[in-house]
Structure formats: C-alpha cells, structure tokens
Amino acid sequence: MIVAESLAKNFGAKVAVADIGFTVPEGQIHGLLGPNGAGKTTTTRILACLLTPDSGRAWVAGFDVSQNPQKVRENIGILTEVPGLYERLGAYEYLDFFARVYGLPGQRRRARIEGLMKLLGVWEMRRQRLRTLSKGLKQKVAIARALIHEPRVLFFDEPTAALDPEAARTVRDHLVSLIEQERSTVLLCTHNLAEAERICSRLSVVQNGRTVAEGTPSELKAGIERAVTLTLASMRDEYVESVRAVPGVEDLATQNGCITYMTNRTAEVNPDVVRALVAAGADVVSVQEEAVALEDAYLHLMKRVNDADGAARHTA
Amino acid sequence: MRMALLVTQREMTEVIRDFNLLGPMIMMPALMGVVASLAVLGTAGADSSTVSVVVGTIGAEQLSPRWMQFYLELSEQQQGALVGTILKAMTLPLFWIVTVALTATIAADSFVGEKERDTLEPLLATPIKNGELFLGKLVAAVVPAILGTWLGLAIFTLAVWRSHNPYFPGFLLADPDWLASALIMVPLMALMSAGVAALISTRVATYRAAYQLNGLVVLPIITLIVPQTVLLFFLTPWALAILASGFFGLDALLIFIAIRIFDREQLLRGR
C-alpha cells in the first residue's frame, strides 16, 4: 500500500532525505522514528505529494507519487503536528468544506461528518468556532478531517506532540480505534516511542536522512543487552561456573540464591544457560528477563549510528 | 470550477467573520466615498461664473497662457462641461485606488497567510488542482474588494444625488463613464491587483514580506491610473474602452502565467 524506494531530497545544500525506503502492507501501521531533522516530515511530504523527490520512487495506494499525484491525493488523509484549522469556521462547517473538496455527496457527507464527530466526542461542539476549542479538541477535529473521505492511506506526522499527556492519550486511543475500524494503512511519524511501540506493527528508524534500522518493535529490541535473573532451589559454586561457561553470558553475579547475568542474545543464551544448569544438577525455579523498552533500543541504535558517523568523519 | 467556488466560499466566510479584514473592507471605501462626497457638496453651489473666477485666479498662476486662452474662449456651457469632466477625472480614479488597495490586502494573505497559520499543508494535500486553488483564492480577494468599492460608490452616488451639483449627472451611474467604471474597470483592476498580490503570496515566506513587496508592485498599477485620467479627460468614452481592453488582456495574461508557474512545493517551502 505504501512503497518507498531509496527516496532522496535536498533543499539547496541541505540534505533532508538521503536514502529512505520501506514497505507498508495494507492495513498496517508503520512507525517512522528519528530525531528532529532526521527526514521524517520530508519523507511524509514526499509520499503525500507535497514535495517531489530528487531521486528514488514511491507508490501510495498503488499510484506513483511522481507520475500520478492527483490520484494519490484522492486516496490519502494527512494529519500534521499542528492541527492547521480554519479557526473562524465552525467545527461542522470546517469538516463540511473538506468533505465537499473530496467530493462526498450530500447525504453521505452529512452522515460521515456526524458519525466521525460523534465517534471523536466533538459532536456537541459542532457549531462552535474552531478557535474556541482546546488543543485536544482541535486535534480531534483535524483527525476527523484526515478521515473524512475514508482514505486508504493515512499520514500522521507527530499527531500527539503538541498535546498534554491526557489529551495525547485520548487522541491516541481514538486514533487506534478509528484505524482498526476503518482498516486504513498508516504511516506514523513520532518521537513518542511508547506510542510507537504500542500501536505500530513495524518501525523504521531514520537518522540523517537514512533508514538505519527496520523491523517489528520486538526485533528492534532484540539486540539490546539486558539483565537475566535465575532463581535456583539451592546455590552451589559449580552451578555458577556452568552458567559462566555459556558463551554470551557477561557480568555474572550472585545474590540471595539468584544468578544474574547480562546478555544481548537472550533468545539463544537463555536456553543454553538453563540446559547447562540442569546438566549440572540444579533446580531452576524461575528465569526472569529484564524488560527492555523501545526507548532503550532506540537510544542504543542512535548511539551506534552517531559513533559510526563520527568515526567516518574522523577518517575522512 | 466547483472546487474553486468552494475555496472562494470558504475564504469569503472567513473574511466576513474577521473584523480585522472586514473593517478595512468597509471603512476604507466608505471614507473615500465621504471624502469625494465632500468635494461634490463643496462645489455644488458654484455656478459657472464662480468657477471661471476660480479658474482665472488659479489659472493665472498655474496654467500656461495657451490653456488659459483656450478656457476663456469657451462658451459658458462648454466651460461647465469642461469643469464637469475635470471633476470626473479627479473623483473617478479614487475608487480605482480603493479597489487596488482592498484587493491587495486580501490577496497578499491568500497563500502565505495560510502557510503562517499552518492551514496550507492539509489544503495542498487535497485533490484541488492548482488552477482551481489559484482561481478560488483570486475570486475571494476580488469579490469583497468590488463590493467594498461599490459601497464607496453608493455613498458618492447618494451625495451627488442629494447635492444637485451642476457638474455631475443627477444619478451618477446614468453617466456611461461611471457605469463602465463600476461594472468593468473596477472588476478588471481588482483582478489585476489580486493576480499580482496572489502571485507574490505564493513566492514569499511571510505575509509581511508579501504585503511590502505587493506595495512596490501595486504602485505601478496605481500609476497606470494617471495616464488613464488623462485619457479620460481627452478621449471619453473611448479611453475607458481602450484601457478596459488593455487591462482585460493583462489580467488574462497574468492569470495564465500565475497558474502555469504555480508550484505546490515552492508554496510550502516559501523563500
């Protein structure tokens, strides 16, 4: 549904996007993570036909963004960090304008606006001027705008960044339920890693205009070093030594009948450790793995990329 | 065209609801109408002999002897007609200046204003075509300016009617020049001003820059009005026909070029 291949875009001497590519199958939510200036918004704008790529190709809803931008625009909805509403219009009036622009006929248009406004809890404010609404309510109206024509593909650029935590949560919850209901394909640009982990099926991490990692949240977290704690029925020196002998085990320590070690390959190392302990005659009561947040994986990845970039610059 | 109308309708709704925009739309032409009316009311009681004395006094200092001779050799009726033509040439273009200024105020905001208010991106992401968007914005700037100018003209028409000024027709719009000005020249000038201002608005980064740059570009349009008044003085009614044709051609060319070079990406990025 969304295919980006080696997209690149420069603004004069500034490289905004150097090489970004990913594929989002129909009905999936794909997260685009990265620091400010990494190229997330430029990528979204290219895919939404607001910018033309200098090189690379992209298809959205089956249409080439360079060859058929008009068709792409008919099939997408966009939500930016700032709601960008015509504040002197009423909420209903505003949605009615966009519904007409997308060519929704009378009865369907009215039903769609009412349905979305009720779903998002803004129906009561339908006659209120948009400038009088709170940030959260404005963002909900903007969400309704993005969804008004039942687009096949949605682009959300930092949809909750400008909101307080409560409003952000409400908007996020509504987004998730709406996306499930509408079965849209979504590209979500966000700094909010918890949000990305919660709602995205796959993620692309971008830095300096390049894709530096891609995978499911679990895949991205998989390579991160974490603590594993084993609780044994009894503790003996040979049990500790058998664990120490397993390749991949680092920083081993014992305390209160528990063995703790660090590893960045839990999927392979943990079964080996348990097998070694059982072979040594130990009774393993529990294996507890430290939870790693996507944030840890992201920061680890960013550090690695920055170190590599720094080394490359130093060599050059 | 349906999309362009939607854009126009939405823009005009916003203008009507914003006193900062609507205020000048009403106040400026009303003020100009009142100022022009004062001139009409002031000269209403002056008969041709009074005017001859005034012209003779001022003319002795300001006019060349040839012009003085020309004026004094005219019959009383011809002198009255000449004074009427001069008054017309002085008052009629005032409303064109109003039109140009009002249109520029709205049109300068049309694209860059949306960008500053962050409303441009969602609009550009819709299937509205470039020409439809540009035309919609253009008409949204032109219509309020025309209506505002007509308001000023209505005040002036009322003052002329009430003053019984011998140098103006009883009902102003019965004069073909005034009628053609209201129905043809005002819309054409509004289109010219809106086209230039909207084009600038697509190419700059801030409304302030658009407005300032627009001032520089609108100035030549206003200076076009000066030869127009001279033409009006000498060639009425052909002067209007010639100028209207010229403005029509320029407007068409301007809109054509503006739509051709309209670039969504540049609009979003500004300069």
HADDOCK unambig.tbl for C-alpha pairs under 7 A between the chains (distance, minus, plus):
assign (segid A and resid 48 and name CA) (segid B and resid 125 and name CA) 6.44 0.50 0.50
assign (segid A and resid 50 and name CA) (segid B and resid 124 and name CA) 6.92 0.50 0.50
assign (segid A and resid 50 and name CA) (segid B and resid 125 and name CA) 6.55 0.50 0.50
assign (segid A and resid 50 and name CA) (segid B and resid 264 and name CA) 6.59 0.50 0.50
assign (segid A and resid 50 and name CA) (segid B and resid 265 and name CA) 5.87 0.50 0.50
assign (segid A and resid 51 and name CA) (segid B and resid 265 and name CA) 5.22 0.50 0.50
assign (segid A and resid 70 and name CA) (segid B and resid 127 and name CA) 5.80 0.50 0.50
assign (segid A and resid 73 and name CA) (segid B and resid 125 and name CA) 5.89 0.50 0.50
assign (segid A and resid 73 and name CA) (segid B and resid 126 and name CA) 5.51 0.50 0.50
assign (segid A and resid 73 and name CA) (segid B and resid 127 and name CA) 5.23 0.50 0.50
assign (segid A and resid 74 and name CA) (segid B and resid 126 and name CA) 6.71 0.50 0.50
assign (segid A and resid 74 and name CA) (segid B and resid 127 and name CA) 5.56 0.50 0.50
assign (segid A and resid 78 and name CA) (segid B and resid 122 and name CA) 6.50 0.50 0.50
assign (segid A and resid 82 and name CA) (segid B and resid 118 and name CA) 6.98 0.50 0.50
assign (segid A and resid 84 and name CA) (segid B and resid 117 and name CA) 6.62 0.50 0.50
assign (segid A and resid 84 and name CA) (segid B and resid 118 and name CA) 4.63 0.50 0.50
assign (segid A and resid 84 and name CA) (segid B and resid 119 and name CA) 4.18 0.50 0.50
assign (segid A and resid 85 and name CA) (segid B and resid 119 and name CA) 5.71 0.50 0.50
assign (segid A and resid 86 and name CA) (segid B and resid 119 and name CA) 6.74 0.50 0.50
assign (segid A and resid 88 and name CA) (segid B and resid 14 and name CA) 5.82 0.50 0.50
assign (segid A and resid 88 and name CA) (segid B and resid 17 and name CA) 6.54 0.50 0.50
assign (segid A and resid 89 and name CA) (segid B and resid 14 and name CA) 6.89 0.50 0.50
assign (segid A and resid 101 and name CA) (segid B and resid 3 and name CA) 6.24 0.50 0.50
assign (segid A and resid 102 and name CA) (segid B and resid 127 and name CA) 7.00 0.50 0.50
